Structure formats: structure tokens, C-alpha cells
Amino acid sequence: MIIIYCNNLSPRLTYTARYVFNDLLPTTFQLTDDLDTIKSFDGPVINYSDNNELPGLHILPHGLLFSEKLVDFVPQVDKSADVPLLFPVSNGSKDSLAFDIFSAIFWMISRYEEYFPKGKTDIHGRFRAEESFAFQQNFLQLPVVDLWAQVLADAIASQWPQWEKPARRFRYISTIDVDNAYAILHKNMLRRVTASFRSVMNPKRNSPFPVRKEVLKGRTPDPYDTYSEMEKLHETYNVEAVFFFLLGDYGKFDKNLSYRNVNYRALIRDTSKKVPVGIHPSYKASGSPKKLETEVKRLSKIIGEPPFRSRFHYLRLKFPQSYQWLIDAGIKEDYTLTYHSHPGFRAGTCTPFRFYDLSSESETNLKIIPTTVMEVSLKQYQEQNPEQAAETIHRLMMEVKKVNGTFVSLFHNESLSDLGDWKGWKKVFQSMLKKAAELRDE
């Protein structure tokens, strides 16, 4: 049992304390504003107040968690230690923490800075990694929130040696976005003719004309039909998998098969019987709650039950509207939180957390599962070849392993085609699964 004393048990503090001691350091805890409670308790006590004369590990509050206002500011950062510390304090002692860990964690996981985007968004309206505090301070690829929790655990154990540090286990989730279910098959005549013309004009495409001919004659599988292979690999390495299906209407950025296509519906139903599936809200749906609800209902009819997992197509995410719309649509888990151009930890953590809506100052039931790396980020934006990508993935995976967090990868069915631009990426996927299985079983 750990007791946290504070004379202001605000919603922000309550939310943060629950996350720290339910998820980051799973243990029993109690928040209290009663001085007699901490004075009579002989176990670990955290004194989160301005009074450093009280018993316990002292953490001097910055004030962020006691405010009910949104104020645009950038926190101070101390880089003198092994891990960058946000909201540092200068009057520390051996019984004090050198920074306000609760404010630091809250500022990161609430995505406070994204309510005040200072720079330009990209052409798709996305918050750019380069504009983030973590990128600018060079800690985007560190799960600082989880590392801060370890700092707190060490401080508690130092004062109360009888207290046992909570243990966690490394977890891996392989997620697959199905933006284009098939490269060639099951498309209408107009799309077939158009695609054939393009493949003749550009033979380096992922589905060159000779391949198209063989597929249409039934002599070779569709290049994007990698589902059986992914299923086999997931089973071989015994890893969790989640598939997200795009069911939006056809458009410039939404080019999947129609949700009415019987073959596509069969694929979705078959997949849902084997692994969890979720909705992949279309490019258009990320800007329209009505379209989002329509697409959720489409998937519900196909799989026979309401879906509760999601990831926005193109990773289009805007605070707080996107998450508010997901909640209204009945979604309980979202996997969108990562940057399209850079791998790493957008919220500074590899531990799922509940969305705190700063516009209403309330904790919600929507669980955010941060994604660590997307293969498109490495290939397209970082311009890494398969060998370099595998090294990046393994390095990030080791960062997650150090804190026994949750590593989430994002691949697409087409990236396992081993054709064109995706030549060699199947090995990247397999090596990632193999490495994750090894770390999980250690």
C-alpha cells in the first residue's frame, strides 16, 4: 500500500495517480487529504504538497494538476540525469524527488501541447513530429513516462526497503491496417483497366503487368493477399494480432474495395473469427463524426457485433475532437497515437492509458494504445532500407523491454507482398515477430 497525500485532490491528480499506480507501477494505493492518515501510516507515503515538513517522499507540485484552465506553455526540462526530467525542482533533498513526476506524466499523456499546435500541420492536417516537445528535446524515442515511473519506484524503495517494486511483463501487439485488401482481384472493370494501363506505363509498380495477367488467370496469388502468411507467422511466434479494415467510400485517399463487395466482406468475417478486428476510419471519416458512425455500423453488420477498436486512416488525429467522436461511436480502444513520419513514443509512454479530455476536464473510458513503429514511417519518411528498418525496430523494442511495456507495431498487408518498393520487408516483419517472442519469453 502506498498513500499519496495532497490537500487538493483534483481530477487531474486523481487521473494521474490512477495511471501511475494501476498501470505503470501496479500496486494498491490511496489518495488522501487527511494529515492524520499519513502521520499514522508506517508504510510508503508520498507528500505531494508545498509543505516539505510532512512525512514521506516529498514531491513539490508545479501547479499544473490543480488548474482547471488550458494555458499554453512549455515545461522546463533537466537533462543532467540519464533520463530527461520535465518540471524539475531546485530545492530537492534526499527525501525529495528532483521533479514533479505527476505533472510531467500528465503533460505527456494528456497530449497537452497538441491542444496548442504552434507550427503548421502537414498537408493532411496532422500534428507534425518535428513540432513536438519530445522531438525538439531529443527524447521522442525514449519511453520517458515509464522511465520516470522507475525513478519513482527506486525512490520509494530507497526509503522503504520492505516495499517490493511491482513487476510487469513485456507485451507485443502486431497490428495490421488493411487499406487495400487486394492489388488486383475483386475490383470492378474500370479500376482493372485503369490499373492495367498504369502497370504498363510504370513496370516498377508493386503489381506490374505480367503479374496482373498471372493473377487474373488464377495462376498466382494476388500480391496483397498475404493474410494466410501473416496468420501463420502470428501463430508460429504466438503473438497478439489486431486487424483494422477500411470501410469508407471510394475517394482520393480511400481506395479500398467497397464495403458491399462480397469477397471483401468474406475476408473481414473470416479474419474476425481468428483474431480481433477493428474499424479503420477512412480519410473522410476523420473529419466527419457522421461518416465515422456510418463506417462503424458497416463493420458491425459484417462481423455481427459492434467493434470497439479503431485506428484512423492516415493516422489523422486531432485533439480532442477525434477521440470525442470515437467515444460517441462506441469505440473503447484506439491505436492511432503515433507519428506518421517518425517512430517512437508520441505520448512518452509504451503503457496504454485512458484519454483525459482537457476540454471537459474529465477522464474517459477510451483506452489509448500507443503505437511504437509503422513500416511506412521507416521506408517512406526515414528512407530506411529493410536492414536499417529491422535495426530501428529492434532498438525501439529493447527500449520497451527495459521498462516491460507494450510494443505495438503497424504493418500493412501489402508490405508483405515482397514486390516493388516492398521487396525485403517480409523479412523485417518476420524478424520483428521473432524478436518480440524471444523478449516476451525471457
C-alpha positions as CSV (number, residue, x, y, z in Angstrom):
1,M,0.0,0.0,0.0
2,I,1.2,3.5,-0.9
3,I,-0.5,6.6,0.4
4,I,-0.4,9.9,-1.5
5,Y,-1.2,13.0,0.4
6,C,-2.3,16.2,-1.2
7,N,-4.6,19.0,0.1
8,N,-6.1,19.3,-3.4
9,L,-7.5,16.0,-4.8
10,S,-8.1,17.4,-8.2
11,P,-9.5,15.4,-11.2
12,R,-6.1,15.8,-12.9
13,L,-4.2,14.4,-9.9
14,T,-6.7,11.6,-9.4
15,Y,-6.4,10.6,-13.0
16,T,-2.6,10.7,-13.0
17,A,-2.3,8.8,-9.7
18,R,-4.5,6.0,-11.0
19,Y,-2.4,5.7,-14.1
20,V,0.8,5.6,-12.2
21,F,-0.2,3.1,-9.6
22,N,-2.7,1.0,-11.6
23,D,-0.7,0.7,-14.8
24,L,2.9,1.9,-14.5
25,L,3.6,0.6,-11.0
26,P,0.7,-1.7,-10.3
27,T,0.1,-1.7,-6.6
28,T,-2.6,-0.7,-4.1
29,F,-2.7,3.0,-3.2
30,Q,-4.8,5.6,-1.5
31,L,-5.2,9.3,-2.2
32,T,-5.9,11.4,0.8
33,D,-6.1,15.0,2.0
34,D,-6.2,13.9,5.7
35,L,-3.0,14.6,7.6
36,D,-3.8,12.1,10.3
37,T,-3.8,9.3,7.8
38,I,-0.2,9.8,6.7
39,K,1.1,10.5,10.2
40,S,-0.3,7.2,11.5
41,F,0.8,5.1,8.5
42,D,4.1,3.2,8.7
43,G,4.4,2.4,5.0
44,P,5.4,4.4,1.9
45,V,4.0,7.9,1.9
46,I,4.2,10.4,-0.9
47,N,3.8,14.0,0.2
48,Y,2.5,15.9,-2.9
49,S,2.3,19.4,-1.3
50,D,4.2,22.6,-0.7
51,N,4.9,21.5,2.9
52,N,8.2,19.7,3.0
53,E,8.0,19.2,6.7
54,L,5.4,16.5,6.4
55,P,6.5,12.8,6.5
56,G,7.2,10.8,3.3
57,L,8.8,11.2,-0.1
58,H,8.3,14.9,-1.0
59,I,7.2,15.9,-4.5
60,L,6.9,19.6,-4.9
61,P,3.8,20.4,-7.1
62,H,4.2,22.6,-10.1
63,G,0.5,23.5,-10.0
64,L,-0.5,22.1,-13.4
65,L,-2.6,19.4,-11.8
66,F,-4.5,21.9,-9.7
67,S,-5.5,24.1,-12.6
68,E,-8.8,23.8,-14.5
69,K,-7.6,26.0,-17.3
70,L,-5.7,25.3,-20.5
71,V,-2.7,27.7,-20.7
72,D,-0.2,27.5,-23.5
73,F,3.2,26.9,-22.0
74,V,6.3,24.7,-22.4
75,P,7.7,22.9,-19.4
76,Q,11.2,23.2,-18.2
77,V,13.5,20.2,-18.8
78,D,16.5,19.0,-16.9
79,K,18.9,16.9,-19.0
80,S,21.6,16.4,-16.3
81,A,20.4,12.9,-15.4
82,D,20.3,9.8,-17.6
83,V,16.6,10.5,-18.4
84,P,15.3,14.0,-19.3
85,L,13.1,15.3,-16.4
86,L,10.2,17.6,-17.0
87,F,9.1,20.1,-14.3
88,P,12.3,20.0,-12.3
89,V,12.5,21.5,-8.9
90,S,15.6,23.2,-7.4
91,N,15.0,22.7,-3.6
92,G,15.4,18.9,-3.6
93,S,16.8,16.9,-0.7
94,K,17.5,13.2,-0.2
95,D,13.8,12.8,0.7
96,S,12.6,14.7,-2.3
97,L,12.1,13.9,-5.9
98,A,14.0,16.1,-8.3
99,F,11.0,16.8,-10.4
100,D,7.2,16.9,-10.3
101,I,6.6,13.5,-11.8
102,F,2.9,13.7,-11.7
103,S,2.8,16.9,-13.7
104,A,5.3,15.5,-16.1
105,I,3.3,12.4,-16.8
106,F,0.1,14.2,-17.1
107,W,1.5,16.8,-19.5
108,M,2.8,14.0,-21.7
109,I,-0.1,11.5,-21.8
110,S,-2.9,14.2,-22.0
111,R,-1.1,15.5,-25.1
112,Y,-1.4,18.9,-23.6
113,E,0.8,20.5,-26.2
114,E,-1.4,19.2,-29.0
115,Y,-4.2,21.5,-27.9
116,F,-1.9,24.4,-28.8
117,P,-0.3,23.4,-32.1
118,K,2.3,26.1,-32.8
119,G,3.7,25.1,-36.1
120,K,2.0,24.2,-39.4
121,T,0.2,20.9,-39.8
122,D,1.1,18.8,-42.7
123,I,-1.0,18.6,-45.9
124,H,-3.3,16.1,-44.2
125,G,-3.9,18.2,-41.2
126,R,-1.7,16.1,-38.9
127,F,0.4,17.4,-36.0
128,R,4.0,17.0,-37.1
129,A,6.5,15.1,-35.0
130,E,9.0,17.9,-35.6
131,E,6.7,20.3,-33.7
132,S,6.6,18.1,-30.6
133,F,8.5,18.9,-27.5
134,A,9.8,15.4,-27.3
135,F,11.3,15.6,-30.8
136,Q,12.8,19.1,-30.2
137,Q,14.3,17.9,-26.9
138,N,15.6,14.6,-28.4
139,F,13.7,12.1,-26.4
140,L,11.0,11.0,-28.8
141,Q,12.5,7.6,-28.9
142,L,12.6,7.1,-25.2
143,P,9.6,5.9,-23.1
144,V,10.3,8.7,-20.6
145,V,7.0,8.2,-18.7
146,D,7.8,4.6,-18.0
147,L,11.4,5.5,-17.1
148,W,10.1,8.2,-14.7
149,A,8.0,5.6,-13.0
150,Q,11.1,3.6,-12.4
151,V,12.7,6.6,-10.9
152,L,9.8,6.9,-8.5
153,A,9.9,3.2,-7.7
154,D,13.6,3.5,-6.9
155,A,13.0,6.5,-4.6
156,I,10.2,4.7,-2.7
157,A,12.2,1.5,-2.3
158,S,15.2,3.5,-1.1
159,Q,13.2,5.0,1.8
160,W,11.1,1.9,2.5
161,P,13.3,-1.2,1.7
162,Q,10.5,-3.5,2.7
163,W,8.4,-2.3,-0.2
164,E,8.7,-4.5,-3.2
165,K,8.8,-2.9,-6.7
166,P,5.9,-4.0,-8.8
167,A,6.7,-6.3,-11.7
168,R,5.4,-6.1,-15.2
169,R,5.8,-8.2,-18.3
170,F,6.8,-7.2,-21.8
171,R,3.9,-7.3,-24.2
172,Y,3.8,-7.2,-28.0
173,I,0.8,-6.5,-30.3
174,S,1.1,-6.9,-34.1
175,T,-1.4,-4.6,-35.8
176,I,-2.3,-4.7,-39.5
177,D,-4.0,-2.0,-41.4
178,V,-5.9,-3.1,-44.5
179,D,-6.0,0.0,-46.7
180,N,-6.2,-2.0,-49.9
181,A,-7.3,-5.6,-49.4
182,Y,-6.2,-6.8,-52.9
183,A,-3.9,-5.3,-55.5
184,I,-5.7,-6.8,-58.5
185,L,-8.6,-9.2,-57.6
186,H,-12.2,-8.4,-57.0
187,K,-12.2,-4.9,-58.4
188,N,-14.6,-3.5,-60.9
189,M,-13.8,-3.3,-64.6
190,L,-13.0,0.4,-64.6
191,R,-10.4,0.0,-61.8
192,R,-9.0,-3.1,-63.6
193,V,-8.5,-1.3,-66.9
194,T,-7.0,1.8,-65.2
195,A,-4.6,-0.3,-63.1
196,S,-3.5,-2.3,-66.1
197,F,-2.7,0.8,-68.0
198,R,-0.7,2.2,-65.1
199,S,1.2,-1.1,-64.7
200,V,2.2,-1.0,-68.4
201,M,3.3,2.6,-68.2
202,N,5.2,2.0,-64.9
203,P,6.7,-1.5,-64.8
204,K,8.3,-0.8,-61.4
205,R,4.9,-0.7,-59.7
206,N,4.1,-3.2,-56.9
207,S,1.8,-5.1,-59.4
208,P,3.5,-5.0,-62.8
209,F,1.5,-6.0,-65.9
210,P,2.9,-9.6,-66.1
211,V,2.0,-10.2,-62.5
212,R,-1.5,-8.8,-63.2
213,K,-2.0,-11.2,-66.1
214,E,-1.0,-14.2,-64.0
215,V,-3.2,-13.2,-61.1
216,L,-6.3,-12.6,-63.3
217,K,-5.7,-16.0,-64.9
218,G,-5.6,-17.6,-61.5
219,R,-2.0,-18.8,-61.8
220,T,-0.6,-16.8,-59.0
221,P,-2.0,-15.3,-55.8
222,D,-2.9,-11.6,-55.5
223,P,0.3,-9.8,-54.2
224,Y,-1.6,-8.2,-51.4
225,D,-3.3,-11.4,-50.3
226,T,-0.8,-12.0,-47.6
227,Y,-3.4,-12.9,-44.9
228,S,-2.6,-16.6,-44.6
229,E,1.1,-15.9,-44.3
230,M,0.5,-13.3,-41.6
231,E,-1.7,-15.7,-39.8
232,K,0.9,-18.4,-39.9
233,L,3.6,-16.1,-38.6
234,H,1.4,-14.9,-35.8
235,E,0.7,-18.4,-34.8
236,T,4.3,-19.5,-35.1
237,Y,5.5,-16.9,-32.7
238,N,2.3,-16.9,-30.7
239,V,1.8,-13.1,-30.8
240,E,-1.3,-11.0,-30.4
241,A,-2.7,-9.5,-33.6
242,V,-5.3,-6.9,-34.4
243,F,-6.5,-6.1,-38.0
244,F,-8.1,-2.8,-38.9
245,F,-10.3,-2.7,-42.0
246,L,-11.1,0.4,-44.1
247,L,-14.8,0.6,-45.0
248,G,-15.1,4.2,-46.3
249,D,-16.5,5.2,-49.6
250,Y,-14.1,5.4,-52.5
251,G,-12.1,8.6,-52.8
252,K,-8.6,10.1,-53.4
253,F,-7.2,8.8,-50.2
254,D,-9.6,5.9,-49.6
255,K,-9.1,3.3,-52.4
256,N,-10.1,0.0,-50.8
257,L,-12.8,-2.3,-52.1
258,S,-16.4,-1.3,-51.5
259,Y,-17.8,-2.5,-48.2
260,R,-20.5,-4.1,-50.3
261,N,-18.0,-6.4,-52.1
262,V,-18.8,-10.0,-51.2
263,N,-15.2,-11.1,-51.3
264,Y,-14.1,-8.2,-49.0
265,R,-16.9,-8.9,-46.6
266,A,-15.9,-12.6,-46.5
267,L,-12.3,-11.7,-45.8
268,I,-13.3,-9.5,-42.9
269,R,-15.7,-12.1,-41.4
270,D,-13.1,-14.9,-41.8
271,T,-10.4,-12.7,-40.1
272,S,-12.7,-11.7,-37.2
273,K,-13.2,-15.4,-36.4
274,K,-9.5,-15.8,-35.8
275,V,-8.2,-12.5,-34.4
276,P,-9.7,-9.3,-33.1
277,V,-10.6,-6.8,-35.8
278,G,-11.3,-3.0,-35.6
279,I,-12.5,-0.2,-37.7
280,H,-10.0,1.8,-39.8
281,P,-12.0,5.1,-40.1
282,S,-11.4,6.5,-43.6
283,Y,-9.7,9.7,-44.5
284,K,-13.1,11.4,-44.9
285,A,-14.4,9.9,-41.6
286,S,-11.6,11.5,-39.6
287,G,-13.2,14.9,-40.4
288,S,-16.8,13.8,-40.1
289,P,-18.4,12.1,-37.0
290,K,-21.4,11.1,-39.1
291,K,-19.2,9.2,-41.6
292,L,-17.3,7.7,-38.7
293,E,-20.5,6.3,-37.2
294,T,-21.6,5.0,-40.6
295,E,-18.4,3.1,-41.1
296,V,-18.6,1.6,-37.6
297,K,-22.1,0.4,-38.3
298,R,-20.9,-1.2,-41.6
299,L,-18.3,-3.2,-39.8
300,S,-20.8,-4.1,-37.1
301,K,-23.1,-5.6,-39.7
302,I,-20.3,-7.6,-41.3
303,I,-18.9,-9.2,-38.2
304,G,-22.2,-9.4,-36.3
305,E,-21.2,-7.3,-33.3
306,P,-20.2,-3.7,-32.6
307,P,-16.5,-3.2,-33.0
308,F,-14.7,-1.4,-30.2
309,R,-11.2,-1.0,-31.6
310,S,-10.1,1.7,-34.1
311,R,-7.2,3.3,-35.9
312,F,-7.7,6.3,-38.1
313,H,-6.6,6.0,-41.8
314,Y,-3.5,8.2,-42.5
315,L,-3.2,8.5,-38.7
316,R,-5.3,11.6,-38.9
317,L,-5.8,12.6,-35.3
318,K,-6.9,15.9,-33.8
319,F,-7.3,16.7,-30.1
320,P,-9.8,16.4,-28.6
321,Q,-12.4,16.0,-31.4
322,S,-11.1,12.7,-32.8
323,Y,-11.3,10.9,-29.5
324,Q,-14.7,12.5,-28.6
325,W,-16.1,11.2,-31.9
326,L,-14.8,7.7,-31.2
327,I,-16.4,7.7,-27.8
328,D,-19.7,8.8,-29.3
329,A,-19.4,6.0,-31.9
330,G,-18.9,3.3,-29.2
331,I,-15.2,2.8,-29.6
332,K,-13.3,1.6,-26.4
333,E,-9.7,1.3,-27.7
334,D,-7.8,3.4,-30.2
335,Y,-4.4,2.6,-31.7
336,T,-3.9,5.8,-33.7
337,L,-1.4,7.5,-31.4
338,T,1.9,7.6,-33.3
339,Y,3.6,9.9,-35.7
340,H,3.3,9.2,-39.5
341,S,6.9,10.3,-40.1
342,H,8.8,9.2,-37.0
343,P,8.8,6.1,-34.9
344,G,8.9,6.4,-31.1
345,F,6.6,7.4,-28.2
346,R,4.3,10.3,-29.1
347,A,2.9,10.4,-25.5
348,G,6.2,9.4,-24.0
349,T,5.0,6.0,-22.9
350,C,4.6,2.4,-24.1
351,T,1.9,1.7,-21.5
352,P,-1.8,2.1,-22.5
353,F,-3.7,4.8,-20.8
354,R,-7.2,6.3,-20.7
355,F,-7.9,9.5,-22.6
356,Y,-8.2,12.6,-20.4
357,D,-10.3,15.2,-22.2
358,L,-8.8,18.6,-21.3
359,S,-11.7,20.4,-22.9
360,S,-14.1,19.0,-20.3
361,E,-11.5,18.2,-17.5
362,S,-12.6,14.6,-17.3
363,E,-11.2,11.1,-17.6
364,T,-12.9,9.0,-20.2
365,N,-13.3,5.2,-20.7
366,L,-11.5,5.4,-24.1
367,K,-8.2,3.5,-23.8
368,I,-5.3,4.7,-25.9
369,I,-2.8,2.0,-27.0
370,P,0.2,3.9,-28.3
371,T,1.8,2.5,-31.5
372,T,5.6,2.4,-31.4
373,V,6.6,2.0,-35.1
374,M,5.0,1.9,-38.5
375,E,6.8,0.4,-41.5
376,V,5.7,3.3,-43.8
377,S,7.5,5.8,-41.5
378,L,10.7,3.9,-41.8
379,K,10.6,3.2,-45.5
380,Q,8.9,6.4,-46.9
381,Y,9.8,9.1,-44.4
382,Q,13.1,7.9,-42.8
383,E,14.2,6.4,-46.2
384,Q,15.5,3.2,-44.4
385,N,16.1,0.0,-46.3
386,P,14.9,-3.3,-44.8
387,E,18.1,-3.9,-42.9
388,Q,18.1,-0.5,-41.4
389,A,14.4,-0.8,-40.5
390,A,15.0,-4.1,-38.7
391,E,17.7,-2.5,-36.6
392,T,15.5,0.5,-35.7
393,I,12.6,-1.8,-34.8
394,H,14.8,-4.0,-32.6
395,R,16.3,-0.9,-30.9
396,L,12.9,0.5,-30.0
397,M,11.7,-2.9,-28.9
398,M,14.6,-3.1,-26.5
399,E,13.7,0.3,-25.1
400,V,10.2,-1.1,-24.4
401,K,11.7,-4.3,-22.9
402,K,13.8,-2.3,-20.4
403,V,10.6,-1.0,-18.8
404,N,8.5,-4.1,-19.6
405,G,5.9,-2.1,-21.5
406,T,3.8,-2.8,-24.6
407,F,5.4,-2.7,-28.0
408,V,2.9,-2.1,-30.8
409,S,3.8,-2.4,-34.5
410,L,1.9,-1.2,-37.5
411,F,2.3,-3.0,-40.8
412,H,0.1,-3.3,-43.9
413,N,-0.9,-6.4,-45.7
414,E,0.7,-5.0,-48.9
415,S,4.1,-4.5,-47.2
416,L,4.5,-8.3,-47.0
417,S,4.0,-8.7,-50.8
418,D,7.8,-8.7,-51.4
419,L,7.2,-6.8,-54.7
420,G,8.4,-3.5,-55.9
421,D,9.1,-1.0,-53.1
422,W,8.3,-3.7,-50.5
423,K,11.0,-6.1,-51.6
424,G,12.7,-7.4,-48.5
425,W,10.1,-6.1,-46.0
426,K,8.6,-9.6,-45.3
427,K,11.9,-10.5,-43.6
428,V,11.6,-7.3,-41.5
429,F,8.2,-8.4,-40.3
430,Q,9.3,-11.9,-39.5
431,S,12.4,-10.8,-37.6
432,M,10.3,-8.4,-35.6
433,L,7.9,-11.1,-34.6
434,K,10.7,-13.5,-33.7
435,K,12.5,-10.9,-31.6
436,A,9.3,-9.9,-29.8
437,A,8.6,-13.6,-29.0
438,E,12.1,-14.0,-27.6
439,L,11.8,-10.9,-25.4
440,R,8.3,-12.0,-24.2
441,D,9.5,-15.5,-23.1
442,E,12.6,-14.3,-21.3
